[in-house]
């Protein structure tokens, strides 16, 4: 595996992970009492 491809894959995974975290954090702020669960 080329180092460049490895870094691009890791960067993509980090972006997706941060996007999901931000998505859940936004809804947690709207529903602090976890009423949706």
Contact map, one row per residue, 1 for C-alpha under 8 A:
1110110000000000000000000000000000000
1111110000000000000000000000000000000
1111111000000000000000000000000000000
0111111100000000000000000000000000000
1111111110000000000000000000000000000
1111111111000000000000000000000000000
0011111111100000000000000000000000000
0001111111110000000000000000000000000
0000111111111000000000000000000000000
0000011111111100000000000000000000000
0000001111111110000000000000000000000
0000000111111111000000000000000000000
0000000011111111100000000000000000000
0000000001111111110000000000000000000
0000000000111111111000000000000000000
0000000000011111111100000000000000000
0000000000001111111110000000000000000
0000000000000111111111000000000000000
0000000000000011111111100000000000000
0000000000000001111111110000000000000
0000000000000000111111111000000000000
0000000000000000011111111100000000000
0000000000000000001111111110000000000
0000000000000000000111111111000000000
0000000000000000000011111111100000000
0000000000000000000001111111110000000
0000000000000000000000111111111000000
0000000000000000000000011111111101000
0000000000000000000000001111111100000
0000000000000000000000000111111100000
0000000000000000000000000011111111110
0000000000000000000000000001111111100
0000000000000000000000000000001111100
0000000000000000000000000001001111111
0000000000000000000000000000001111111
0000000000000000000000000000001001111
0000000000000000000000000000000001111
